[in-house]
Amino acid sequence: MTNPPGILISAPSSGTGKTTVMLGLLRAFADDGLKVQPFKSGPDYIDPAFHRAAARRASYNLDTWAMSPSLLGAINAEGKAADLVIAEGSMGLYDGVATKGETAFGTTAQTAKRMGWPVVLVVDVSGQAQSAAACALGFKAYDPELPFAGVILNRVASPRHERLARLGMEQAGIKVLGSLPRRGDLALPERHLGLIQAVEHPDLEAAISGYADFLRDNVDLEAIKAAAASIPSHSSGPLPLPPAQKIAMAQDAAFSFTYPHLLEGWRRAGAEITPFSPLNDEPPSPDADLVWLPGGYPELHAGKLAAASSFMTSLKKHAETKPVHGECGGYMALGDTLIDKQGERHQMAGLLGLVTSYEKRKFHLGYRRAELLAPMLGFATGKALRGHEFHYSSILEETDAPLANVFDADGNPVPETGSKRGHVSGTFFHLIAEATK
């Protein structure tokens, strides 16, 4: 299959402005009448929703650590009808996990090479001028096989600063695709897990339109479009199959993080996904085969969740005879108690003997491989799954049987094993795909 041309927006590190550039490019090209397909390289729960708002088209994650080549091919095929693909990287261009004897595995650079998308490196030039070229040259030369389109200079202080930075890039043989003046109003709002959710932005449409205007004024859009490229598809398999025919999916500001390729695969296989809002005290559909509580921010809404009596009563009734599963924030809501940042205890569903605390903060981050000790979501005991964990909450009590043996990317045991009681299960890791090896 011939793939549409694409580029991949990356940076030397987090915090350099690549998401702002990504959103501005998506909207600018979409406003020009192009069908623009967004992707996110790596395990990110938040950015795809921003991409969708900017491109008016669903965005999907591509993950070279968690996904098989056939799944990568299937997800990449979601962009086959697009005119242009724009993908956004995670962290720095070469940041990944040091496993399997490789310097870095699961990196943005690996995604670029696998898909044939030239990298546009967003370089924060604040505090430097010609020296920025040495940084960019290092990223270009670090992997000679990496397709490299050029750089966008970000946070440029003055015309003189831009001239000096451009001079350094020209001397290093690196194409400058744009130069963005420093503007404090371009930063997206953040909190403890990074960006706030797209649904929480006070005026997302106006912000994205502003980014597009800013990019149009300061970036060579035609040069970026001309730099786009791709390579033929690798083998492509099916998207993941649904765990049930009718799935009641919690969906609001407290529960919002599910990987888009899972939902698309489930729908395409004929599953019916019915959303409901626990925060609005809505019950899950009574005829659902499965209730799914995805990740999110229940710790920010714990009092309101605890008071949602209709939701809690219906959830408990469903769990008497049919499966309920929660991921991360959903897992916390299925537990007995959630302790918020101020140390206040909130009664949750009590379907699992889990007590979690956001007051006792501890950073949990990384890829996860889980070997199931009990069936989960259509996966049999003994199946291996791949996912990702990212939260600050700590487990104070976990009285139920473990759901899985869980390991990090290097094979080290992880104490957050998930748990199982009757028809109810939960994990702190977000499911990405079944492990193939």
PEQUILIN-V523421 format. One record per pair of residues at least 6 apart in sequence whose C-alpha atoms are under 6 Angstrom apart, sorted by sequence separation. I is the first residue (numbers start at 0). J is the second residue. D is the distance in whole Angstrom. If there is no record, write none. Layout:
BEGIN
I;J;D + I;J;D
END
This chain:
BEGIN
51;57;5 + 97;103;5 + 188;194;6 + 189;195;5 + 275;281;6 + 338;344;4 + 374;380;5 + 406;412;4 + 418;424;6 + 51;58;6 + 96;103;5 + 337;344;6 + 373;380;5 + 405;412;6 + 406;413;5 + 418;425;6 + 95;103;5 + 96;104;5 + 275;283;6 + 337;345;5 + 372;380;5 + 405;413;5 + 417;425;5 + 95;104;5 + 336;345;6 + 371;380;5 + 417;426;4 + 95;105;5 + 336;346;5 + 371;381;5 + 47;58;5 + 95;106;5 + 336;347;5 + 370;381;6 + 371;382;6 + 405;416;5 + 94;106;6 + 335;347;5 + 370;382;6 + 404;416;6 + 93;106;6 + 334;347;6 + 370;383;4 + 403;416;5 + 334;348;6 + 335;349;4 + 369;383;5 + 92;107;5 + 93;108;6 + 332;347;5 + 333;348;5 + 334;349;5 + 369;384;5 + 401;416;6 + 402;417;5 + 92;108;6 + 334;350;6 + 342;358;5 + 368;384;6 + 401;417;6 + 402;418;4 + 333;350;5 + 334;351;5 + 335;352;5 + 337;354;6 + 340;357;5 + 368;385;5 + 401;418;4 + 402;419;5 + 333;351;6 + 334;352;6 + 335;353;5 + 336;354;5 + 337;355;5 + 338;356;4 + 339;357;5 + 340;358;4 + 367;385;6 + 400;418;6 + 88;107;5 + 334;353;4 + 335;354;6 + 337;356;6 + 338;357;6 + 339;358;6 + 367;386;5 + 399;418;6 + 400;419;6 + 38;58;5 + 40;60;6 + 41;61;6 + 366;386;6 + 367;387;5 + 37;58;5 + 38;59;5 + 39;60;5 + 40;61;5 + 41;62;5 + 366;387;4 + 38;60;6 + 40;62;6 + 239;261;6 + 365;387;6 + 365;388;5 + 149;173;6 + 151;175;6 + 155;179;6 + 240;264;6 + 241;265;4 + 250;274;6 + 364;388;5 + 149;174;5 + 150;175;5 + 151;176;5 + 154;179;6 + 155;180;5 + 156;181;6 + 239;264;5 + 240;265;5 + 245;270;6 + 247;272;6 + 248;273;6 + 249;274;6 + 250;275;6 + 251;276;6 + 364;389;4 + 149;175;6 + 150;176;6 + 151;177;5 + 152;178;5 + 153;179;5 + 154;180;5 + 155;181;5 + 238;264;5 + 244;270;5 + 245;271;5 + 246;272;5 + 247;273;5 + 248;274;5 + 249;275;5 + 250;276;5 + 278;304;6 + 363;389;5 + 26;53;5 + 151;178;6 + 152;179;6 + 154;181;4 + 247;274;6 + 249;276;6 + 280;307;5 + 363;390;5 + 25;53;6 + 26;54;6 + 282;310;4 + 363;391;6 + 25;54;5 + 117;146;4 + 118;147;5 + 119;148;5 + 121;150;6 + 125;154;6 + 280;309;6 + 281;310;5 + 362;391;5 + 373;402;6 + 117;147;5 + 118;148;5 + 119;149;5 + 120;150;5 + 121;151;5 + 122;152;5 + 123;153;5 + 280;310;5 + 361;391;5 + 372;402;5 + 22;53;6 + 117;148;5 + 119;150;5 + 122;153;6 + 123;154;6 + 282;313;6 + 297;328;6 + 360;391;5 + 372;403;5 + 291;323;6 + 293;325;6 + 294;326;5 + 360;392;6 + 371;403;4 + 112;145;6 + 277;310;6 + 289;322;5 + 290;323;5 + 291;324;5 + 292;325;5 + 293;326;5 + 294;327;5 + 295;328;5 + 370;403;5 + 129;163;6 + 289;323;6 + 291;325;6 + 294;328;4 + 369;403;6 + 370;404;5 + 128;163;6 + 129;164;5 + 132;167;5 + 294;329;5 + 357;392;5 + 369;404;6 + 128;164;5 + 132;168;5 + 247;283;6 + 293;329;5 + 356;392;5 + 369;405;4 + 256;293;6 + 292;329;4 + 311;348;6 + 356;393;5 + 368;405;6 + 129;167;4 + 179;217;6 + 256;294;5 + 355;393;6 + 368;406;5 + 178;217;6 + 254;293;5 + 255;294;6 + 256;295;6 + 355;394;5 + 367;406;6 + 177;217;6 + 247;287;6 + 254;294;5 + 255;295;5 + 355;395;6 + 367;407;5 + 388;428;4 + 64;105;5 + 177;218;4 + 246;287;6 + 254;295;4 + 298;339;6 + 305;346;6 + 354;395;5 + 366;407;6 + 387;428;5 + 36;78;5 + 63;105;5 + 177;219;6 + 245;287;5 + 253;295;5 + 305;347;6 + 354;396;5 + 366;408;6 + 386;428;6 + 387;429;5 + 176;219;6 + 245;288;5 + 246;289;5 + 247;290;5 + 248;291;5 + 249;292;5 + 253;296;5 + 353;396;5 + 386;429;5 + 246;290;6 + 253;297;5 + 353;397;5 + 386;430;4 + 36;81;6 + 352;397;6 + 386;431;5 + 35;81;6 + 352;398;5 + 385;431;6 + 34;81;5 + 37;84;6 + 39;86;5 + 40;87;6 + 385;432;5 + 34;82;5 + 35;83;5 + 36;84;5 + 37;85;5 + 38;86;4 + 39;87;5 + 40;88;5 + 41;89;6 + 384;432;6 + 385;433;6 + 33;82;6 + 35;84;6 + 37;86;5 + 384;433;4 + 385;434;6 + 384;434;5 + 383;434;5 + 40;107;6 + 2;79;6 + 13;90;5 + 5;83;6 + 7;85;6 + 12;90;5 + 148;226;6 + 3;82;6 + 4;83;5 + 5;84;4 + 6;85;5 + 7;86;5 + 8;87;5 + 9;88;5 + 12;91;4 + 3;83;6 + 5;85;6 + 7;87;6 + 8;88;6 + 11;91;5 + 10;91;5 + 11;92;6 + 10;92;6 + 9;92;6 + 330;425;5 + 330;426;6 + 324;423;6 + 326;425;6 + 327;426;6 + 322;422;5 + 323;423;5 + 324;424;5 + 325;425;5 + 326;426;5 + 327;427;4 + 321;422;6 + 322;423;6 + 324;425;5 + 326;427;6 + 326;429;6 + 318;422;6 + 15;123;5 + 7;116;6 + 6;116;5 + 8;118;6 + 10;120;5 + 5;116;5 + 6;117;5 + 7;118;5 + 8;119;5 + 9;120;5 + 10;121;5 + 6;118;6 + 116;228;6 + 116;229;5 + 115;229;4 + 114;229;6 + 115;230;5 + 114;230;6 + 242;376;5 + 242;377;5 + 49;197;6 + 48;197;6 + 72;233;6 + 72;234;6 + 73;235;5 + 72;235;4 + 73;236;6 + 69;234;5 + 69;235;4 + 70;236;6 + 69;236;5 + 27;211;5 + 26;211;6 + 23;210;4 + 23;211;4 + 23;214;6 + 59;259;6 + 44;256;6 + 6;227;5 + 5;227;5 + 4;227;5 + 5;228;5 + 4;228;4 + 5;229;6 + 4;229;5 + 1;231;5 + 0;232;6 + 98;409;6 + 65;385;6
END
